[in-house]
Amino acid sequence: MSDYNVLEHDNVPEHHLVDIAEEKKIMTKYNIGKDQLPKIRKSDPCIKLIEEAKGIDIEEGRLIRIVRTHAVSGVSVAYRVVVRG
């Protein structure tokens, strides 16, 4: 991986791997399936950095929580499903 960590850039929101147990709660809470969520590719630099930091291989189908902080509207949370690519 390169020496540059994209997650430290001001314009890149926080990315977190969601625990499998929590994934089920999120799907139930919002009454949705993973096929209804936006996607994020396994080759995305943020996913690669999470894998490197945790020393794991993130499988396709796992959820990523993206936390954005806005000066005006506060904090917003979004979820993405990891897909091949």
Protein Blocks (a to p, Z undefined) as FASTA:
>chain_A
ZZbdfklpmklccdddddfklmmmmmmmnopafklpccddfklmklmmmmmmnopacdeh
iacddddddfklopadddddddeZZ
